[in-house]
Amino acid sequence: MSDQYQKFKRILDNNSKLLDEVQEKDSFGYRYDFTKIINLLLYILDHSFDGYLLSDGKGIVFYGNKAVERISGIPLKLIIGKTSKDMLAEGIILTNSIKILGKNPLSIIQKVKTGVEVFITSIPIYDIQGNVVFYIANYRDMRELNKLKKIVDENAHYKLPEAFLTELKELRNRLLETDDIIVRSHDMKKTLESMIKVSQVDVNVLLTGESGVGKEVLTKLIHKYSSRKDGPFIQINCGAIPESLLESELFGYEKGAFSGAQKGKMGLLEVANKGTILLDEIGDLPLNLQVKFLRAIENQEFYRLGGVKPTKLDVRIISATHKDLQAMVEAGTFRRDLFYRLHVVNISIPSLRDRRDDIVPLASHFLKIFNKKYGTNKIFASDVCNALENYKWPGNVRELKNTIENLVIFNEDRMINNKCLPKHIFQHESECHQVTGKRSMGLKESMENLEKQLIIKSLKKHGTIRKAASALKVNHSTIVRKIKKYNIGLPDVQDD
Ligand SMILES: Nc1ncnc2c1ncn2[C@@H]1O[C@H](COP(=O)(O)OP(=O)(O)OP(=O)(O)O)[C@@H](O)[C@H]1O
């Protein structure tokens, strides 16, 4: 104690005069005056670069440090004594932040009346009965975070200090959480890094990936973190609109351009001016429109149907497809010149079966969403995770989302176990798939997967760990160790 105290004293002696006021010496050593210690803590908070807001269990702010004022540009006297609801009503904050006063830590981006965007992480503090007694909200300036990101992007070729990169990644993860996008697998993290990088450069992007992998949600992310974020985000599915309407939808038309055109109409390329347009299913764009579109990109302008005055094209084009455009080019069904215009950067989003580490976090995320939507409180049994991870998910994240919604709606019991899952989920399960699946697993990972599957099967078949161990011709302790290693759930198995 006294060593620690001396160390603390030395640091403070060098930095401030406060310590003399904090301590009161008695005959046994040092006694502390807690009022003074709290003052010391507040002194430290006031000299912190990050902002801190403390509110009571009802969300009424009782303390804010100087950095909150510096970051938000709002005087503290307008904040202290108020809840976020009061601040929203008074126009001090422009986005509703009530959800940060929940039972769990949460991060949000909040816009305040000075126009500044603040990244807030709120952490509830509990008493021993589990009631929230107060909240600590950590304030960070989005401009600072974006500056940090820019430095990293611009200096990607230099080796930056590890701690700096770790912090940046952590911030990116937290930003993602505010966007409700779940990314845990290594491959998807890499894809996301490319997305964030490309969001900073105003180039056309071609996103490839099977249906339901998340092309649309990730396109919105590119738009949101780009310099066009204040412009519109427009989306059109080229495959869903009849060919006869697609041209006027994209390019617009002038009055009298065709019978029935009593008034002129803007096309989506014009509506998206200064923003981003997502052309989904670009492989379905008919050849005649491919020509017109190419011309628009090359000339940076286009004509409405029946129009004689050109309209400026100032949009970032993100095209998405689950088709093999390169093969279509070779087959002559997609123009090569347009392909190269759209494909300045190509980002390929892996199928869900090739990023199995994302499956359970996504399933838990959707369970939370649908529990909230339907007012339920369903939970997964541990065996469900294995089944979900082993299924091929041909419809990718969309199929997983629909499956979880169905389970929440139709499952009678609170606990969702393997028996509740649709039968087809088990039809694809086989060790062979584990070893020869499309994702290129290393030999070690493939062997481990196979080992895990064999243990699960043997446990299911024999019902006890000892019998399963005997069937697999290994010791009981080996199976126990591997159950732990692979996190295998044991609802119906006895530890004999
Ligand atoms: N990483 C993710 N985190 C959370 N939700 C996701 C994620 N990826 C996809 N989703 C959800 O899955 C569904 C399908 O995603 P999305 O529409 O982006 O796929 P897509 O690749 O554009 O599909 P399509 O090619 O059929 O248009 C959406 O409801 C989306 O919100």
The ligand as a MOL file (V3000), in Angstrom:
LIG
                    3D

  0  0  0     0  0            999 V3000
M  V30 BEGIN CTAB
M  V30 COUNTS 31 33 0 0 0
M  V30 BEGIN ATOM
M  V30 1 N -23.1700 -8.3510 -42.0530 0
M  V30 2 C -24.4820 -8.2060 -41.8500 0
M  V30 3 N -24.9380 -7.8300 -40.6360 0
M  V30 4 C -26.2640 -7.7080 -40.4040 0
M  V30 5 N -27.2120 -7.9370 -41.3380 0
M  V30 6 C -26.8160 -8.2890 -42.5620 0
M  V30 7 C -25.4360 -8.4470 -42.8960 0
M  V30 8 N -25.3370 -8.8150 -44.1870 0
M  V30 9 C -26.5960 -8.8910 -44.6620 0
M  V30 10 N -27.4910 -8.5820 -43.6960 0
M  V30 11 C -28.9640 -8.6030 -43.8370 0
M  V30 12 O -29.2860 -9.6730 -44.7250 0
M  V30 13 C -30.2810 -9.2890 -45.6740 0
M  V30 14 C -29.7420 -9.4240 -47.0960 0
M  V30 15 O -28.6950 -8.4710 -47.2950 0
M  V30 16 P -28.5900 -7.5970 -48.6650 0
M  V30 17 O -29.9440 -7.2090 -49.1460 0
M  V30 18 O -27.6030 -6.5100 -48.4050 0
M  V30 19 O -27.9870 -8.7020 -49.6270 0
M  V30 20 P -27.6520 -8.5710 -51.1980 0
M  V30 21 O -26.3350 -9.2320 -51.3780 0
M  V30 22 O -27.7680 -7.1360 -51.6300 0
M  V30 23 O -28.7940 -9.4550 -51.8270 0
M  V30 24 P -29.3420 -9.4210 -53.3710 0
M  V30 25 O -28.1550 -9.6740 -54.2570 0
M  V30 26 O -30.3280 -10.5550 -53.4020 0
M  V30 27 O -29.9800 -8.0820 -53.5650 0
M  V30 28 C -30.6710 -7.8660 -45.3240 0
M  V30 29 O -31.8310 -7.9160 -44.5210 0
M  V30 30 C -29.4960 -7.3420 -44.5140 0
M  V30 31 O -29.9070 -6.3930 -43.5790 0
M  V30 END ATOM
M  V30 BEGIN BOND
M  V30 1 1 1 2
M  V30 2 1 2 3
M  V30 3 2 2 7
M  V30 4 2 3 4
M  V30 5 1 4 5
M  V30 6 2 5 6
M  V30 7 1 6 7
M  V30 8 1 6 10
M  V30 9 1 7 8
M  V30 10 2 8 9
M  V30 11 1 9 10
M  V30 12 1 10 11
M  V30 13 1 11 12
M  V30 14 1 11 30
M  V30 15 1 12 13
M  V30 16 1 13 14
M  V30 17 1 13 28
M  V30 18 1 14 15
M  V30 19 1 15 16
M  V30 20 2 16 17
M  V30 21 1 16 18
M  V30 22 1 16 19
M  V30 23 1 19 20
M  V30 24 2 20 21
M  V30 25 1 20 22
M  V30 26 1 20 23
M  V30 27 1 23 24
M  V30 28 2 24 25
M  V30 29 1 24 26
M  V30 30 1 24 27
M  V30 31 1 28 29
M  V30 32 1 28 30
M  V30 33 1 30 31
M  V30 END BOND
M  V30 END CTAB
M  END
